[in-house]
Amino acid sequence: MARTAAPLEPVDICVVGAGPSGLSAAVMFAREGFSTALVAPVGGPSDGRTTALLQASIDLLDRLDVWNELAVKTAPLARMRMIDDTGRLMRAPEVTFESGELDLEAFGYNIKNQDLTAALSASADTLPNLSVIEEKASNAHLGPDKAVIETETGRQIEADLIVAADGRKSMLREAAGIGVRKWSYPQVAVVLNLEHDRPHADVSTEFHTPTGPFTLVPLPGRCSSLVCVETAEGAESLLAMNDDDLALELERRAHSILGQFKIATKPQTFPLSGMNAKNLAANRVALVGETAHVFPPIGAQGLNLSLRDVAVLGDIVAKARASAADIGGAQTLSSYESKRRTDIVTRTGAVDLLNRSLLSDFLPLQIARSTGLYLADKIGPLRRLLMREGMAPGTRQRNRRSLPKSPRLLRPSEN
């Protein structure tokens, strides 16, 4: 990967932002033979979160030739339990979704975000047609035929297509004239990793509480990641505890299903909010990831939705090149918009509805939520449909042998 202070020649595609979405896009386009630039400052805030990678995300990472390296650092999610811990009059029944019912070894594989980012960065270093500009993009000039990204030092990168992966406060989205719809929640996510006495048996458990989900997701060994959604005051109270008291309180909330807890990483907090871009592309700019959509960490949807953005954009741009069309032109961007809009709107709406149903004491809403989970538990075809659609829209049952190499076969067995 070239790292030179000299001005760049024009490139086919310029990606702005080096989170998992931006890195994935840059590596994908470079591997597809496009001359590519990645513009992003060095480093950034530490990310202690994890992501449960679902099948479509694994397919993309396999396509980028990084999945086998990552597999040994993941834990499979073979079962997903949903437990109503609201204490309300109308409580939903416990529901367990089994991946084997879809003939899958696992719904997905949980990995630390920092491991995912490191693997993508290492892959980028092997690609001669991917140039990294380790600077912040400060301005964009979006013309009818070309787009130019200007960095904070005045360096300019000309491209046919700009991929905006610069986050929820995107400069590029604003430069492209794309508006957003925003909303907020009276909640804060407390995120950390735990060690525990009992094996998790590859089961992800989500307790639905009056303040939001309390979700334990397997990591390799006797470890799990935790997302605890609380009020701002509740989150502040948790952060004020020492490690021993915090571990005891979290174990109590988990009903000791994994035995005694030990805090493995420093807790981080993230205020919950939502955002949808009113358009996904305009003026030679295509939005991916949190530049296009933001919603609470429920159901392992956030980064998986972002990686589907990347995969679909890659397919559409490759088809445009094959037909000698303009890869950043209106027709290409319109195709991307139409392919992604339904998935984004339905995922955002479903997560928003589920989250608000936990916060609401409105009895008809509680009855509807309880009835829906009851039917999912009792009606096999409905349950399997929900499982497939939860992984990705239009997912069809796949034979285990068609999956990329399984981490279960790669990592040492647990005691």
Summary of the structure (lengths in Angstrom):
residues: 415
radius of gyration: 21.6
end to end distance: 41.3
largest distance: 66.9
contacts: 1419
relative contact order: 0.18
helix: 37%
strand: 28%
